[in-house]
Amino acid sequence: MIPDSFIQDLLARVDIVDLVDGYVPLKKAGANYAACCPFHNEKSPSFTVSPTKQFYHCFGCGAHGTAISFVMEYQGLGFVDAVKDLATRAGMQVPESEGRSFNDEKQGQTRTLIEVMARAAQYYKDQLKRSPKAIEYCKKRGLSGEIAARYGMGYAPEGWQNLQEVFPNYNADELKAAGLVIENEAGRRYDRFRDRLMIPIINPKGDIIAFGGRIIDQGEPKYLNSPETPLFEKGRELFGLPQARQALRETDTAIVTEGYMDVIALAQNGVGNAVATLGTATTATHVTKLLRQVDRVVFCFDGDNAGRKAAWRALENSLEALADNKRLAFIFLPQEHDPDSYIREFGKEQFDRQVTQAMPLSDFLLRELAQRCDLTSSEGKAQLIYEAKPLLLKLPTPLLRLQLVKRLAEASGFVQSEVERLCELKSYAPAAPPKAKRTAPSLTRNLLRIVLHKPKLAAQLPIDLLPDTPERPALIRLHDLVVGASQEASSYAALREQLRGLPEEGIIENAASELLALPFDEEGAEAEFRDTLEKLQEGGQKRAFAELQAKAQQFGVAGLSAAEKQAYIQLLTNRGNRS
């Protein structure tokens, strides 16, 4: 884990306005800055960045967070990688929770391997320009120079030790660690990639971490990827994601294919929002990474048995990453086509139609399950529910799961409650409305607003006096965070990162977004805080007096305990003094 103290120091060092402006041009809008949201399509700017509070909020799609959140969402990175990225920008070194730095030797190896891969990529690019054979192959596939440059394409010439031209120390450990060379049993080295069109695989930071090689003439394997290395883990990386980022934002859809040549062919023909897995089945990590950037993912596979099996694996591995506001769909091309050949033969318009009309996940799931079961027999209907159970249990989306349960009930002859019971699912029958509670939302909401402006005031919150309102858990959480912090929380952004994943995160985000639209007297904040606490205390006294008065009227003063009598008299005296 990364210590909270480092996160606070990092957020204090990074200016979110400068960070966001490096990706999306910002314009001054009163006390804040505004732009069209980078996370959804819009014509009028609703994306606002607060320089004083160091957070952003989109009033259109609800995107919200700190500098760390922005890097996570924009680049599709996890939390730790986003922190490392920002720390590098700020010239800081990320420590571990025990106070030790991340292994310096490992970091040095990573930098060295990245440099090695960059030099190899440049060598391959130079070789492509000198190879009539490779250039002719690109032309035959309809690839332009612009597309070749966009994807950094190159050529690994025939021969066994061509990389020795750029790496005189051909026996260096880094070449083997990067996956560029292979060592046989006799200890003799040779280039892994020979006579292949070379496609760099780039991570979200823009570093080359691996290569894919497509054979030019006849030979096996047709496609050859780098092995897994300290830089490259197949189950986490997607080819073409950095190049697709703008198109992903414009379309809000990601198209997942099985090969990098499919991605390149689609881009050549105007479909820029495609990515590819790299010699492995689609993983939950792949889907999570994409769903951070788009609301819809469309898997595009061949229509043969292998394509359908790949689609089913993608479905199984995607379920846990789903949310009710996200959608997955599937395209099955004719058996003789892959995305590359299909778009070259039928064109962009027809391919776009396939994407628009892609089969929703629910339809694909139910169709595949139904094909495995004989729904004309009782045994087959029972099998349908048996096969569906593990899939339903994976789904974290109550709305979609409810729809699937209803359709399974129709297909199997069971009623909805029986399917839920057999699959060990929580029933989604309408719940009884909650009993009305006495609340004082204006006071606690105002306290929450003030505390988010001045986090240090959270330590002065009288927890026992807070009424049972929606804001109460959030105020208690903020109080505990500020009291327990090793250093003073100086901003909402510093608190926000400590709230990541906690139950109160949502209500605090909503309150923070209101700060952008409401005026606030910075100088009078503490006076307003004290005034609000006084009103809260008065409200508490009124409630206590009403409860004691009701008890005294029902049972007489003798029915009150000694402490209650004393409190009742004190409250009566206070009311008399005020009147």
Secondary structure per residue as TSV (DSSP state, phi and psi in degrees):
chain	resnum	aa	ss	phi	psi
A	1	M	-	360.0	154.7
A	2	I	-	-99.6	127.8
A	3	P	-	-59.2	145.4
A	4	D	H	-60.5	-34.5
A	5	S	H	-61.5	-36.7
A	6	F	H	-69.6	-40.1
A	7	I	H	-59.2	-42.9
A	8	Q	H	-65.1	-42.4
A	9	D	H	-63.0	-40.8
A	10	L	H	-63.7	-46.6
A	11	L	H	-66.5	-29.1
A	12	A	H	-72.5	-28.3
A	13	R	H	-83.5	-32.0
A	14	V	S	-93.5	127.3
A	15	D	-	-90.7	116.5
A	16	I	H	-64.5	-29.2
A	17	V	H	-65.2	-46.8
A	18	D	H	-63.7	-40.1
A	19	L	H	-61.6	-54.3
A	20	V	H	-65.6	-38.9
A	21	D	H	-62.5	-24.3
A	22	G	T	-69.9	-19.7
A	23	Y	T	-108.5	-40.2
A	24	V	S	-130.7	118.5
A	25	P	-	-59.4	124.7
A	26	L	-	-101.6	149.1
A	27	K	E	-123.7	143.4
A	28	K	E	-64.2	135.5
A	29	A	E	-140.9	85.0
A	30	G	T	69.6	-129.2
A	31	A	T	-80.9	-10.4
A	32	N	E	-115.7	-173.3
A	33	Y	E	-124.7	149.8
A	34	A	E	-135.1	157.5
A	35	A	E	-163.0	166.2
A	36	C	-	-69.7	137.2
A	37	C	-	-62.2	131.9
A	38	P	T	-78.4	-5.0
A	39	F	T	-107.2	-4.3
A	40	H	S	-157.5	163.3
A	41	N	-	-78.8	132.9
A	42	E	-	-159.9	153.8
A	43	K	S	-98.3	-31.2
A	44	S	S	-106.8	135.0
A	45	P	-	-62.7	124.5
A	46	S	-	-127.2	3.8
A	47	F	E	-92.7	118.0
A	48	T	E	-120.0	137.5
A	49	V	E	-119.9	127.7
A	50	S	E	-98.4	114.9
A	51	P	T	-71.9	-28.9
A	52	T	T	-78.0	-37.6
A	53	K	T	-97.2	-9.4
A	54	Q	T	58.1	48.1
A	55	F	E	-147.6	165.7
A	56	Y	E	-120.8	156.2
A	57	H	E	-151.4	134.4
A	58	C	E	-104.7	121.3
A	59	F	T	-78.6	-4.6
A	60	G	T	-91.0	-55.3
A	61	C	T	-107.3	-7.0
A	62	G	-	87.0	1.0
A	63	A	-	-56.0	136.7
A	64	H	E	-156.7	143.7
A	65	G	E	158.1	-169.1
A	66	T	-	-99.2	-171.7
A	67	A	H	-59.6	-37.6
A	68	I	H	-64.9	-45.1
A	69	S	H	-60.3	-39.6
A	70	F	H	-63.1	-44.9
A	71	V	H	-64.8	-39.5
A	72	M	H	-59.7	-48.7
A	73	E	H	-73.5	-42.8
A	74	Y	H	-72.7	-40.0
A	75	Q	H	-97.7	-5.1
A	76	G	T	69.2	33.9
A	77	L	-	-98.2	158.8
A	78	G	-	-78.0	172.9
A	79	F	H	-58.9	-50.7
A	80	V	H	-62.6	-43.3
A	81	D	H	-64.9	-36.6
A	82	A	H	-65.8	-41.0
A	83	V	H	-63.3	-43.3
A	84	K	H	-61.6	-41.5
A	85	D	H	-61.6	-47.7
A	86	L	H	-66.5	-37.0
A	87	A	H	-63.8	-39.6
A	88	T	H	-61.3	-43.8
A	89	R	H	-60.0	-38.3
A	90	A	H	-88.1	-0.1
A	91	G	T	71.0	31.8
A	92	M	-	-112.9	155.3
A	93	Q	-	-108.8	130.5
A	94	V	-	-77.9	122.6
A	95	P	B	-92.0	163.5
A	96	E	-	-88.0	167.8
A	97	S	T	-62.3	-30.1
A	98	E	T	-76.7	-2.5
A	99	G	S	97.4	-5.3
A	100	R	-	-86.5	151.5
A	101	S	B	-79.8	153.9
A	102	F	S	-57.1	147.5
A	103	N	-	-49.0	110.5
A	104	D	H	-61.2	-37.1
A	105	E	H	-64.2	-40.1
A	106	K	H	-66.7	-41.5
A	107	Q	H	-62.6	-40.3
A	108	G	H	-64.4	-39.5
A	109	Q	H	-63.6	-41.2
A	110	T	H	-60.9	-46.0
A	111	R	H	-62.0	-39.6
A	112	T	H	-64.8	-44.3
A	113	L	H	-64.8	-37.4
A	114	I	H	-63.8	-40.0
A	115	E	H	-65.1	-40.7
A	116	V	H	-61.5	-44.6
A	117	M	H	-65.6	-37.1
A	118	A	H	-66.3	-40.0
A	119	R	H	-67.0	-40.4
A	120	A	H	-64.2	-41.5
A	121	A	H	-62.0	-41.3
A	122	Q	H	-65.1	-38.8
A	123	Y	H	-61.3	-45.9
A	124	Y	H	-63.7	-39.0
A	125	K	H	-63.4	-41.9
A	126	D	H	-63.3	-38.8
A	127	Q	H	-67.9	-32.5
A	128	L	H	-62.5	-41.8
A	129	K	H	-63.9	-26.4
A	130	R	H	-96.5	-0.9
A	131	S	-	-110.7	101.9
A	132	P	H	-56.9	-34.9
A	133	K	H	-63.0	-46.6
A	134	A	H	-69.8	-39.1
A	135	I	H	-63.4	-42.0
A	136	E	H	-63.5	-38.4
A	137	Y	H	-62.7	-43.5
A	138	C	H	-62.2	-42.3
A	139	K	H	-64.1	-40.1
A	140	K	H	-61.7	-31.8
A	141	R	T	-88.8	3.3
A	142	G	T	76.4	22.9
A	143	L	-	-93.1	129.1
A	144	S	-	-86.8	165.4
A	145	G	H	-62.6	-33.4
A	146	E	H	-63.3	-44.4
A	147	I	H	-67.6	-40.4
A	148	A	H	-59.4	-40.9
A	149	A	H	-69.7	-39.8
A	150	R	H	-59.7	-39.1
A	151	Y	T	-99.5	6.7
A	152	G	T	63.5	33.9
A	153	M	-	-67.6	150.4
A	154	G	E	-146.7	-167.3
A	155	Y	E	-143.0	129.5
A	156	A	E	-96.5	111.7
A	157	P	-	-70.3	166.6
A	158	E	S	-64.9	155.4
A	159	G	S	125.0	168.1
A	160	W	S	-103.0	-30.3
A	161	Q	-	-136.8	47.3
A	162	N	G	-65.6	-30.5
A	163	L	G	-65.8	-10.8
A	164	Q	G	-64.9	-20.2
A	165	E	G	-62.9	-37.2
A	166	V	T	-102.6	-19.7
A	167	F	-	-123.3	86.6
A	168	P	S	-54.7	-36.5
A	169	N	-	-86.8	78.8
A	170	Y	T	-66.9	-16.7
A	171	N	T	-94.3	9.0
A	172	A	-	-60.8	140.6
A	173	D	H	-59.7	-32.9
A	174	E	H	-62.1	-33.0
A	175	L	H	-65.5	-38.9
A	176	K	H	-73.9	-42.1
A	177	A	H	-62.5	-31.8
A	178	A	T	-82.0	-7.5
A	179	G	T	81.4	16.0
A	180	L	S	-84.7	-24.6
A	181	V	E	-128.8	158.8
A	182	I	E	-119.0	142.6
A	183	E	E	-115.1	122.7
A	184	N	-	-81.9	179.9
A	185	E	T	-62.6	-27.8
A	186	A	T	-81.5	-2.5
A	187	G	S	87.5	5.5
A	188	R	-	-86.1	135.8
A	189	R	E	-99.8	151.9
A	190	Y	E	-153.3	159.3
A	191	D	E	-63.9	136.0
A	192	R	S	-67.5	-40.2
A	193	F	-	-105.4	124.4
A	194	R	-	-142.0	131.0
A	195	D	S	53.8	51.2
A	196	R	E	-135.2	146.5
A	197	L	E	-73.3	125.6
A	198	M	E	-103.1	128.1
A	199	I	E	-118.6	112.1
A	200	P	E	-67.3	140.6
A	201	I	E	-104.6	121.0
A	202	I	E	-114.2	136.9
A	203	N	-	-85.1	172.0
A	204	P	T	-58.9	-21.1
A	205	K	T	-81.4	-8.3
A	206	G	S	94.1	5.9
A	207	D	-	-85.5	141.2
A	208	I	E	-80.9	121.0
A	209	I	E	-115.2	-11.3
A	210	A	E	-167.7	176.7
A	211	F	E	-134.3	150.4
A	212	G	E	-115.6	135.8
A	213	G	E	-120.8	126.1
A	214	R	E	-105.1	125.4
A	215	I	E	-61.2	140.0
A	216	I	S	-80.7	-50.9
A	217	D	S	-102.3	-146.6
A	218	Q	S	-81.3	148.0
A	219	G	-	157.5	164.9
A	220	E	S	-129.1	145.5
A	221	P	-	-75.5	155.6
A	222	K	S	-63.4	-42.3
A	223	Y	E	-118.3	135.3
A	224	L	E	-132.3	121.7
A	225	N	E	-103.5	160.2
A	226	S	-	-59.1	149.9
A	227	P	-	-72.8	170.1
A	228	E	-	-68.7	136.0
A	229	T	-	-136.0	178.0
A	230	P	S	-57.9	-20.7
A	231	L	S	-93.4	-25.7
A	232	F	-	-128.6	120.7
A	233	E	-	-125.6	112.3
A	234	K	G	-54.2	-41.6
A	235	G	G	-70.7	-5.6
A	236	R	G	-112.3	-17.8
A	237	E	-	-106.4	148.7
A	238	L	-	-125.7	128.1
A	239	F	B	-71.4	136.2
A	240	G	T	86.0	1.9
A	241	L	H	-63.5	-45.5
A	242	P	H	-61.4	-39.7
A	243	Q	H	-70.6	-25.6
A	244	A	H	-88.7	-6.3
A	245	R	H	-55.1	-45.4
A	246	Q	H	-65.5	-43.9
A	247	A	H	-66.0	-32.7
A	248	L	H	-62.5	-43.5
A	249	R	H	-66.7	-37.9
A	250	E	H	-70.5	-36.8
A	251	T	H	-99.1	-18.3
A	252	D	S	56.6	26.5
A	253	T	E	-139.9	136.6
A	254	A	E	-113.2	132.6
A	255	I	E	-104.3	122.6
A	256	V	E	-104.5	122.9
A	257	T	E	-115.7	178.9
A	258	E	S	-97.4	-9.1
A	259	G	-	-145.3	150.8
A	260	Y	H	-70.4	-26.7
A	261	M	H	-68.8	-28.6
A	262	D	H	-63.3	-45.2
A	263	V	H	-60.5	-46.5
A	264	I	H	-66.1	-41.4
A	265	A	H	-64.3	-40.5
A	266	L	H	-63.9	-43.5
A	267	A	H	-63.1	-39.7
A	268	Q	H	-59.5	-30.0
A	269	N	T	-103.6	21.0
A	270	G	T	93.6	3.7
A	271	V	-	-105.6	96.9
A	272	G	-	-95.7	-0.3
A	273	N	-	-102.8	31.9
A	274	A	E	-104.4	145.4
A	275	V	E	-134.2	172.3
A	276	A	E	-141.9	146.3
A	277	T	-	-75.7	165.4
A	278	L	-	-121.3	76.0
A	279	G	S	72.4	20.9
A	280	T	S	-145.8	160.5
A	281	A	-	-66.4	155.6
A	282	T	-	-59.9	132.8
A	283	T	-	-109.6	165.9
A	284	A	H	-61.0	-33.4
A	285	T	H	-63.7	-42.9
A	286	H	H	-56.6	-49.3
A	287	V	H	-66.9	-42.8
A	288	T	H	-59.6	-42.5
A	289	K	H	-61.0	-41.6
A	290	L	H	-72.0	-40.7
A	291	L	H	-72.1	-10.2
A	292	R	T	-71.8	-22.8
A	293	Q	T	-110.6	-22.9
A	294	V	-	-137.8	163.9
A	295	D	S	-97.5	-9.7
A	296	R	E	-137.6	131.0
A	297	V	E	-119.7	127.8
A	298	V	E	-116.2	120.1
A	299	F	E	-88.8	129.1
A	300	C	E	-117.7	107.6
A	301	F	E	-123.9	163.6
A	302	D	E	-64.6	156.6
A	303	G	S	-85.2	2.4
A	304	D	S	-81.8	-179.5
A	305	N	H	-60.1	-40.2
A	306	A	H	-62.3	-40.3
A	307	G	H	-64.8	-39.4
A	308	R	H	-69.6	-36.7
A	309	K	H	-65.4	-40.6
A	310	A	H	-63.7	-39.2
A	311	A	H	-64.2	-40.9
A	312	W	H	-66.3	-39.3
A	313	R	H	-63.8	-39.3
A	314	A	H	-62.4	-42.1
A	315	L	H	-61.2	-50.4
A	316	E	H	-59.0	-40.5
A	317	N	H	-80.7	-11.0
A	318	S	H	-95.6	-20.6
A	319	L	G	-56.3	-44.0
A	320	E	G	-67.7	-20.1
A	321	A	G	-90.3	-3.7
A	322	L	-	-76.0	156.1
A	323	A	-	-136.1	160.8
A	324	D	T	-66.4	-19.8
A	325	N	T	-96.4	11.1
A	326	K	-	-117.1	152.4
A	327	R	E	-133.2	142.5
A	328	L	E	-119.8	144.8
A	329	A	E	-146.9	167.4
A	330	F	E	-135.4	136.2
A	331	I	E	-112.7	132.5
A	332	F	E	-119.6	107.5
A	333	L	E	-75.4	161.7
A	334	P	-	-54.4	149.5
A	335	Q	T	-57.9	-29.3
A	336	E	T	-84.9	2.6
A	337	H	-	-123.1	150.2
A	338	D	-	-117.4	173.9
A	339	P	H	-55.7	-36.8
A	340	D	H	-59.7	-56.0
A	341	S	H	-69.7	-32.7
A	342	Y	H	-66.0	-47.9
A	343	I	H	-71.6	-29.1
A	344	R	H	-70.7	-31.7
A	345	E	H	-85.5	-40.1
A	346	F	H	-107.2	-15.7
A	347	G	H	89.8	169.4
A	348	K	H	-64.4	-42.1
A	349	E	H	-59.3	-44.1
A	350	Q	H	-68.5	-37.5
A	351	F	H	-66.9	-41.7
A	352	D	H	-59.1	-36.4
A	353	R	H	-64.3	-38.7
A	354	Q	H	-61.5	-42.1
A	355	V	H	-65.0	-44.7
A	356	T	H	-62.2	-39.8
A	357	Q	T	-95.7	15.2
A	358	A	-	-56.8	146.8
A	359	M	E	-71.4	123.5
A	360	P	E	-61.5	153.1
A	361	L	H	-53.0	-43.8
A	362	S	H	-61.2	-41.5
A	363	D	H	-65.7	-43.2
A	364	F	H	-64.4	-44.1
A	365	L	H	-60.2	-49.2
A	366	L	H	-68.6	-37.0
A	367	R	H	-65.2	-44.7
A	368	E	H	-65.2	-40.9
A	369	L	H	-65.3	-40.7
A	370	A	H	-64.8	-33.6
A	371	Q	H	-70.5	-20.2
A	372	R	H	-87.0	-11.9
A	373	C	S	-123.1	148.0
A	374	D	-	-90.0	95.2
A	375	L	T	-76.8	2.3
A	376	T	T	-88.0	-6.1
A	377	S	S	-120.5	156.3
A	378	S	H	-63.2	-39.5
A	379	E	H	-61.5	-41.0
A	380	G	H	-66.1	-38.4
A	381	K	H	-67.2	-37.2
A	382	A	H	-66.1	-39.1
A	383	Q	H	-63.1	-36.3
A	384	L	H	-56.8	-46.9
A	385	I	H	-68.3	-38.1
A	386	Y	H	-60.9	-44.2
A	387	E	H	-69.3	-32.2
A	388	A	H	-78.3	-27.0
A	389	K	H	-53.7	-54.3
A	390	P	H	-62.8	-28.6
A	391	L	H	-72.6	-42.9
A	392	L	H	-64.1	-37.5
A	393	L	H	-67.9	-24.1
A	394	K	H	-75.4	-27.5
A	395	L	-	-70.4	122.9
A	396	P	-	-91.6	8.5
A	397	T	-	-105.7	102.0
A	398	P	H	-61.2	-35.7
A	399	L	H	-70.8	-47.2
A	400	L	H	-66.1	-39.8
A	401	R	H	-62.5	-38.7
A	402	L	H	-62.5	-42.6
A	403	Q	H	-62.6	-41.9
A	404	L	H	-65.8	-39.8
A	405	V	H	-60.7	-43.1
A	406	K	H	-62.6	-42.6
A	407	R	H	-70.9	-35.1
A	408	L	H	-65.2	-37.4
A	409	A	H	-62.9	-42.7
A	410	E	H	-62.5	-42.7
A	411	A	H	-73.4	-29.8
A	412	S	H	-97.3	-16.8
A	413	G	S	89.1	-5.4
A	414	F	-	-79.4	162.5
A	415	V	-	-89.5	164.1
A	416	Q	H	-56.7	-45.4
A	417	S	H	-62.9	-33.3
A	418	E	H	-68.9	-41.4
A	419	V	H	-62.1	-43.7
A	420	E	H	-61.9	-41.9
A	421	R	H	-68.6	-44.6
A	422	L	H	-65.3	-31.9
A	423	C	T	-93.7	4.8
A	424	E	T	58.2	45.5
A	425	L	-	-105.5	152.8
A	426	K	-	-69.6	135.3
A	427	S	-	-73.6	142.9
A	428	Y	-	-109.6	33.5
A	429	A	-	-65.5	147.8
A	430	P	-	-57.2	131.0
A	431	A	-	-84.3	154.0
A	432	A	-	-66.7	140.7
A	433	P	-	-62.1	141.4
A	434	P	-	-66.4	151.0
A	435	K	-	-68.6	142.9
A	436	A	-	-65.2	139.2
A	437	K	-	-116.2	150.5
A	438	R	-	-75.0	121.2
A	439	T	-	-131.0	159.9
A	440	A	-	-131.7	69.1
A	441	P	H	-62.6	-31.9
A	442	S	H	-66.3	-38.3
A	443	L	H	-70.3	-48.1
A	444	T	H	-70.7	-33.5
A	445	R	H	-65.1	-39.0
A	446	N	H	-67.9	-38.2
A	447	L	H	-61.4	-43.1
A	448	L	H	-62.0	-41.7
A	449	R	H	-62.9	-43.6
A	450	I	H	-66.5	-42.9
A	451	V	H	-64.7	-36.3
A	452	L	H	-68.8	-26.5
A	453	H	H	-77.9	-40.3
A	454	K	S	-127.5	81.2
A	455	P	G	-55.4	-30.8
A	456	K	G	-62.5	-24.4
A	457	L	G	-69.0	-17.8
A	458	A	G	-60.4	-28.7
A	459	A	G	-66.9	-20.0
A	460	Q	G	-95.4	3.4
A	461	L	-	-66.4	129.5
A	462	P	-	-82.8	93.2
A	463	I	G	-56.1	-40.3
A	464	D	G	-66.8	-24.2
A	465	L	G	-87.7	-12.1
A	466	L	-	-68.9	124.2
A	467	P	-	-71.5	166.9
A	468	D	S	-81.0	79.8
A	469	T	S	-117.1	168.3
A	470	P	T	-58.3	-26.4
A	471	E	T	-82.3	-15.4
A	472	R	H	-57.3	-50.3
A	473	P	H	-59.8	-35.4
A	474	A	H	-67.7	-41.4
A	475	L	H	-65.8	-40.4
A	476	I	H	-63.1	-42.8
A	477	R	H	-61.6	-44.7
A	478	L	H	-64.4	-40.0
A	479	H	H	-59.0	-47.5
A	480	D	H	-65.3	-39.5
A	481	L	H	-64.9	-43.5
A	482	V	H	-71.2	-42.2
A	483	V	H	-65.2	-37.8
A	484	G	H	-87.5	-2.5
A	485	A	-	-72.8	144.0
A	486	S	S	-75.5	-19.1
A	487	Q	S	-142.5	159.3
A	488	E	-	-66.3	131.1
A	489	A	-	-74.2	118.3
A	490	S	-	-95.2	-12.9
A	491	S	S	-155.1	163.2
A	492	Y	H	-59.2	-39.3
A	493	A	H	-58.9	-40.1
A	494	A	H	-64.2	-40.1
A	495	L	H	-70.1	-38.0
A	496	R	H	-57.0	-40.3
A	497	E	H	-69.6	-26.5
A	498	Q	H	-75.8	-16.6
A	499	L	T	-89.7	-7.5
A	500	R	T	-56.3	121.5
A	501	G	T	86.1	-3.6
A	502	L	S	-86.1	157.0
A	503	P	T	-61.4	-28.8
A	504	E	T	-85.0	-0.2
A	505	E	H	-56.3	-45.0
A	506	G	H	-64.4	-49.0
A	507	I	H	-66.9	-32.0
A	508	I	H	-71.8	-37.8
A	509	E	H	-59.7	-45.1
A	510	N	H	-61.2	-43.1
A	511	A	H	-65.1	-39.7
A	512	A	H	-64.3	-37.1
A	513	S	H	-65.3	-29.5
A	514	E	H	-66.5	-26.7
A	515	L	H	-62.0	-29.5
A	516	L	H	-69.8	-27.1
A	517	A	H	-101.6	-13.2
A	518	L	S	-106.5	140.5
A	519	P	-	-70.0	153.1
A	520	F	-	-146.7	131.3
A	521	D	-	-88.2	99.4
A	522	E	S	-60.0	-43.6
A	523	E	T	-69.0	-32.2
A	524	G	T	-93.4	11.1
A	525	A	H	-62.4	-45.8
A	526	E	H	-68.5	-37.2
A	527	A	H	-64.8	-40.7
A	528	E	H	-65.8	-36.1
A	529	F	H	-62.5	-47.4
A	530	R	H	-64.4	-40.4
A	531	D	H	-63.2	-40.6
A	532	T	H	-66.0	-39.3
A	533	L	H	-64.1	-38.4
A	534	E	H	-63.0	-42.1
A	535	K	H	-65.3	-36.8
A	536	L	H	-64.8	-41.1
A	537	Q	H	-66.4	-40.6
A	538	E	H	-61.3	-42.4
A	539	G	H	-62.6	-38.4
A	540	G	H	-65.7	-39.2
A	541	Q	H	-66.4	-38.7
A	542	K	H	-63.4	-41.9
A	543	R	H	-65.4	-42.0
A	544	A	H	-64.5	-41.6
A	545	F	H	-63.6	-42.9
A	546	A	H	-62.4	-39.8
A	547	E	H	-67.2	-42.7
A	548	L	H	-69.1	-38.0
A	549	Q	H	-64.5	-41.9
A	550	A	H	-63.3	-39.7
A	551	K	H	-67.5	-39.9
A	552	A	H	-65.7	-37.8
A	553	Q	H	-69.2	-32.1
A	554	Q	H	-81.1	-42.0
A	555	F	H	-113.2	-4.3
A	556	G	-	84.0	162.5
A	557	V	G	-61.2	-29.5
A	558	A	G	-64.6	-20.3
A	559	G	G	-79.2	-5.6
A	560	L	S	-90.5	145.9
A	561	S	-	-72.4	170.2
A	562	A	H	-60.4	-42.1
A	563	A	H	-66.7	-39.4
A	564	E	H	-66.6	-38.6
A	565	K	H	-61.7	-45.0
A	566	Q	H	-62.5	-43.4
A	567	A	H	-65.3	-39.1
A	568	Y	H	-63.9	-44.0
A	569	I	H	-65.1	-41.5
A	570	Q	H	-62.8	-41.4
A	571	L	H	-67.9	-38.4
A	572	L	H	-62.2	-40.8
A	573	T	H	-64.6	-44.1
A	574	N	H	-61.4	-41.9
A	575	R	H	-65.3	-36.9
A	576	G	H	-67.5	-40.0
A	577	N	H	-64.3	-38.5
A	578	R	H	-70.0	-32.2
A	579	S	-	-80.0	360.0
